[in-house]
Amino acid sequence: MRADPATRVALVVEDECLVRDVMVSELKASGWSVVETATGEEVLALLAANEVDVLLTDIRVAGSMSGWDVAHAVRAIEPHLPVIYASGNPSDTALRVEGSLFFSKPYLPGDIVEACQRLAGPPRC
């Protein structure tokens, strides 16, 4: 159970430290709690330990799982969890889970925050 039910939680999967740091800072500045990792392999453990409102994943992350794999594994556990993909390769849009969004890099962090807010809906009270 989360400490403050009104705070939304984003799970960020990004292996580029600078990109991840900027995204985490933007989300936190917008009132989000953030759980972060550089690899897909850590995602399921993080998901089991945290209530998450949205998944933001790069397509090409460290480790053996891709962002596609991460989203499919997460959706097997949380079928309606919103997913946002990001990639520097615009042709990477073929394996998206239903109802997801795709952003090409470089993107504006504010656009990602807005998408997280739109997909996650209003904070719980």
C-alpha positions in Angstrom: 0.0 0.0 0.0 1.4 3.4 -0.9 2.0 6.1 1.8 -0.2 8.7 0.1 -3.0 7.3 -2.0 -3.4 10.6 -3.9 0.2 10.3 -5.2 0.5 8.6 -8.6 3.4 6.3 -9.2 5.3 5.9 -12.5 7.6 3.0 -13.2 10.4 4.3 -15.5 12.6 1.8 -17.4 15.5 3.6 -19.1 19.2 2.6 -19.3 20.5 6.0 -20.4 21.3 7.7 -17.0 20.8 11.2 -18.2 17.5 10.6 -19.9 16.2 8.6 -16.9 17.4 11.4 -14.5 15.6 14.1 -16.5 12.4 12.0 -16.8 12.4 11.2 -13.1 13.0 14.8 -12.1 10.2 16.0 -14.4 7.7 13.5 -13.0 8.7 14.2 -9.4 8.3 18.0 -10.0 4.8 17.2 -11.3 3.9 15.4 -8.1 4.6 11.8 -9.1 6.4 9.2 -7.1 8.8 7.3 -9.3 10.2 3.8 -9.2 13.1 3.5 -11.7 15.4 0.9 -13.2 17.8 0.5 -16.1 16.9 -3.1 -16.9 13.8 -5.0 -17.8 14.7 -7.9 -15.6 14.0 -5.7 -12.5 10.6 -4.6 -13.5 8.5 -7.6 -12.3 10.0 -7.4 -8.8 9.4 -3.6 -8.7 5.9 -4.1 -9.9 5.3 -6.7 -7.1 6.6 -4.3 -4.5 4.9 -1.1 -5.7 1.5 0.1 -6.7 2.1 1.6 -10.2 -0.2 3.8 -12.2 1.8 4.0 -15.4 4.8 2.3 -17.1 7.2 4.3 -19.1 9.8 2.2 -20.9 12.5 2.7 -23.5 12.5 0.0 -26.2 16.2 -0.8 -26.1 17.2 -1.1 -22.4 20.0 -2.9 -20.7 19.7 -6.6 -20.1 18.0 -9.4 -22.1 14.5 -7.9 -22.1 13.4 -5.2 -24.5 10.8 -2.6 -23.7 8.4 -4.7 -25.8 9.1 -7.6 -23.5 8.7 -5.5 -20.4 5.3 -4.2 -21.4 4.0 -7.6 -22.3 5.2 -9.1 -19.0 3.7 -6.2 -17.1 0.4 -6.5 -18.9 0.2 -10.2 -18.1 0.1 -9.1 -14.4 -1.7 -5.8 -14.7 -3.8 -6.0 -17.9 -5.0 -2.4 -17.8 -1.8 -0.6 -16.7 -1.1 2.3 -19.0 2.1 1.9 -21.1 4.2 4.6 -22.7 7.1 3.6 -25.0 10.0 5.7 -26.1 12.7 5.0 -28.7 15.2 6.8 -30.8 14.2 4.5 -33.7 10.8 5.5 -35.1 10.3 2.1 -36.8 10.1 0.5 -33.3 6.3 0.9 -33.1 5.2 -2.5 -34.3 5.0 -4.5 -31.0 3.0 -2.1 -28.9 0.5 -3.4 -26.3 -3.1 -2.3 -26.8 -3.9 1.3 -25.7 -0.3 2.3 -25.3 1.4 5.5 -26.5 4.7 5.8 -28.4 7.1 8.8 -28.3 10.1 9.2 -30.6 13.4 10.4 -29.0 14.2 13.1 -28.5 11.0 14.0 -26.8 10.0 16.8 -24.5 9.8 15.5 -20.9 6.7 17.7 -20.3 5.0 15.8 -23.1 5.7 12.5 -21.3 4.4 13.9 -18.0 1.2 15.1 -19.7 0.7 11.7 -21.3 1.3 9.9 -17.9 -1.3 12.2 -16.3 -3.8 11.6 -19.1 -3.4 7.8 -19.1 -3.3 7.4 -15.4 -6.3 9.6 -14.8 -6.9 11.7 -11.7 -5.1 10.9 -8.4 -6.8 8.6 -6.0 -8.3 10.2 -3.0 
